[in-house]
Amino acid sequence: MKSDELFALLRRRGVLWPSAEIYGGAQGLYDYGPLGTALKRRVEEAWAAWFVGLSRDYHRIEPAEILPEAVVRASGHLENFTDPEITCEQCHTAFRAETILEKVRPEGVDGLSSTEIAEIVSARKLRCPNCGSMALSVPRSFNLMFGLEFGVTGKERAYLRPETAQGSYLSFPRMWDVGRKALPLGIAVIGKAYRNEIAPRQVLFRMRAFTQAELQIFFDPAHFDVPFDRVREESLPVLRVPRRESGEETPEWIRAGDLVATGGLPEFYVYHLAHTYRFFRDVLRYPADRIRLFEKSDSERAFYNRIQFDVEVRLESLNGFKELGAVHYRGDYDLGRHGQGSGKDLSVTAPSGAKVLPHVLELTFGVDRNVWGLADVHLGKDDDRTVWRLPSYLAPVAVGVFPLIPKEHAEYAGRLAEELAAADVPSRYDEAGTIGKRYARMDEAGTPFCVTVDGGTLAAGDDRDTVTLRDRDSKAQERVRSADLAARIRPALIPPRPPRS
Amino acid sequence: MKSDELFALLRRRGVLWPSAEIYGGAQGLYDYGPLGTALKRRVEEAWAAWFVGLSRDYHRIEPAEILPEAVVRASGHLENFTDPEITCEQCHTAFRAETILEKVRPEGVDGLSSTEIAEIVSARKLRCPNCGSMALSVPRSFNLMFGLEFGVTGKERAYLRPETAQGSYLSFPRMWDVGRKALPLGIAVIGKAYRNEIAPRQVLFRMRAFTQAELQIFFDPAHFDVPFDRVREESLPVLRVPRRESGEETPEWIRAGDLVATGGLPEFYVYHLAHTYRFFRDVLRYPADRIRLFEKSDSERAFYNRIQFDVEVRLESLNGFKELGAVHYRGDYDLGRHGQGSGKDLSVTAPSGAKVLPHVLELTFGVDRNVWGLADVHLGKDDDRTVWRLPSYLAPVAVGVFPLIPKEHAEYAGRLAEELAAADVPSRYDEAGTIGKRYARMDEAGTPFCVTVDGGTLAAGDDRDTVTLRDRDSKAQERVRSADLAARIRPALIPPRPPRS
């Protein structure tokens, strides 16, 4: 499906819609409806089960979304978290410079100065994408953070966090104190981040308020032992810089072990990259041939990132590979900057007795983008029906419960739906329309199971207290005892954790 | 425990701490650590299970936290969401007028004009609580919303939502369209709200960023049928206005049925008030004698609220009853205002064919305040130990897993902890210190169960593959098969839903 078509479907089904619709919407803001909210929460829980589950020393916290100015000054965001913006002086639309230069410079404008961008605009006679005018302004540096007046004096400034990571860096000393005082120490945050994007677009891909899931792993660069054997034989679809520079866009499959042995990457990095890949393939179930691990070059990645691979998934709705996650080796940049900014020594004592300023490995994941990705990849036409083949542990509703004839079977079915919910099996009762229509609604919502209560359920005989259980994917039906349903379905609702061997 | 002592304990245990501590903190902002994050999420899930579970037609959504200016203009927040503020001209500290007048006017300043407040300050010769000076400014109206420049032009204003409710009102038309087009329709939101409080204080009670759980029920005032028999005989601890005005502070127990029959309250209101009370008593397990349902008078409640009871719980740490939730009957104020503001007709067609502008019943719940309340009420000394008697479905960790002798039992215990986590039983492995110390840590963290792996677990014999299961509250121990643990513990982790009969 194309992006517009997919968005229309998601909107019609109550998965998500533009925020403040009755006021004409607010650019870059979306509301999740009942199905979207449940799906998004399940994606978050699946992420946490997998990544926090990687080690006993990885923990989840919830830091504040508002950062005092001193924090974003130290982190560099106040100075550098900017996008060059060009305004059309004819129609007054603002554009990211990247958008204006899109056709002549598909690789983007990172690293170019304002003067260089202005020169390209002028030399190539670029025009406003909106009205076609050539009256384009010189680029100005536009800071993407939302600033706030904090407190009552009007003198204190604060900012909505542009990424969740800063809260983890600020919490590191306290987490060290309350924990077992050993590295590595992982701090995970799932929460909102905010960016005043110049040109919000592609629905959930460039939003002004979005949800990130990020794990920051603080480690001693001299000693970060990982159980590498768990991933050594895994082949990863990587697209490295030299191959990219030769014009290739398809990844090549390289063993994790070889990425270390001959590829020059450290074990700790490849270990976490491999687990990230597995999460996308085995938990979110993106097909392996639609995933690539895209290495960023020196000029593409932020200067403090020493190694960066983006996890990209090919999405039909957006015409190509899109970044849905990434693994950043950030060195000691973050604690170094906050140590300077706060005047506190953020180094810790390693078992050897040496002082260490921990390095950071950052695993990032775009929750909204993956909600979209899961719709793009798993939702589609199948013969005569539209079906959303979500993994069962991600499905908003686990089981639809139908009375075959509402007048006769509603009470039993209603009670059954309640009992399932009380056993932690999210259920939805539906009595509207034919059974076929009810199946169709549940298929489109990604519900993996449906049960129908019928005459046999209530009548004396072999079928008493049994119902028809129907599987979304195979459409197979079988007769199951009502009392056994919860135990039957419940295990399918637990998201996988990383295997330990 | 007093507030300071409780906060120190929670901080030491990694439940929560002031945000941006290394920069000296940010007033009114807190970070939740690992235990606090897990507890908070479980409180949120328990709230959702109970309140969204009240009806098939109540749904949870996740709307954006940023509201365009037109929205807060229509809702009245731009004009009225203010607090009178008084500044000391000597020491330049800003105070809520309520704080300056606290001793002479304990009932607060709601309804007083700036002039009236200034007159009291002058007549009673009030002083700055900080420096003692009498050089106090006249009160000024301070809007508590955080404003943002939204977009790139510098001309669009937006606001961080001061309450989650607005997102539900804005979503009502879309929810109507995607749903079964019938009233009542409930829309629940759990999420952050933001207020630039003049004087943040009492830790989680007056924060600048906080989490609300709110359910907005849209209904036809002519037909809101509820299964009132489910609550008719429930006695509720109410403190009504006439009793309050006679000087009483303790509630009286009145049957729900009588609140309707002779108390003048509508059935739909009392039905939801009773379920709210039950949530506080039966789910969060606040002792009944510490809860009161505190009716607000005409002058105390917002002008659009027709009926308001606050749910108050007596907290030792804060020296008295504190508002932890409320039930507001808001009439048609919200959809009426947004209908005017947006120029859209937000009325819907009732089954009778009549056009109805839905009324709203709002159930609000302060998540952070209740995290604090659950610590105040359930965490304390008990003989020789500190124990947090959280209901098991709210506990951050369900089971502690210990090897009796780490050198011998670590592998088995580690695997068991993993298996429990994989069966959706949050576990924590701990091998540090004596078993007594490990029990003590788990007691303080509220962990309801601990299991110990010992020689018997590994040796041939009757105890093979069994472990000691210890109960937090009774301290009773019994021998249980490792393979049976998940099935044994898992049911205790599901939050209760409202009974249907």
Interface residues (C-beta under 8 A of the other chain):
Chain A: R12 R13 G14 W17 S19 A20 E21 I22 Y23 A26 Q27 L29 Y30 D31 Y32 G33 P34 G36 T37 A38 K40 A49 G53 R56 H59 R60 I61 E62 P63 A64 E65 I66 L67 P68 A70 V71 E85 T87 H92 A94 F142 F146 G147 L148 E149 F150 G151 V152 T153 A158 L160 G167 L170 S171 P173 R174 M175 V178 G179 R180 K192 Y194 N196 I198 R208 A209 H338 G341 S342 K344 L346 R415 E418 A421 A422 A423 D424 R428 Y429 A432 I494 R497 R500
Chain B: R12 R13 G14 W17 S19 A20 E21 I22 Y23 A26 Q27 L29 Y30 D31 Y32 G33 P34 G36 T37 A38 K40 G53 R56 H59 R60 I61 E62 P63 A64 E65 I66 L67 P68 A70 V71 E85 T87 H92 A94 F142 F146 G147 L148 E149 F150 G151 V152 T153 A158 L160 G167 L170 S171 P173 R174 M175 V178 G179 R180 K192 Y194 N196 I198 R208 A209 H338 G341 S342 K344 L346 R415 E418 A421 A422 A423 D424 R428 Y429 A432 I494 R497 R500
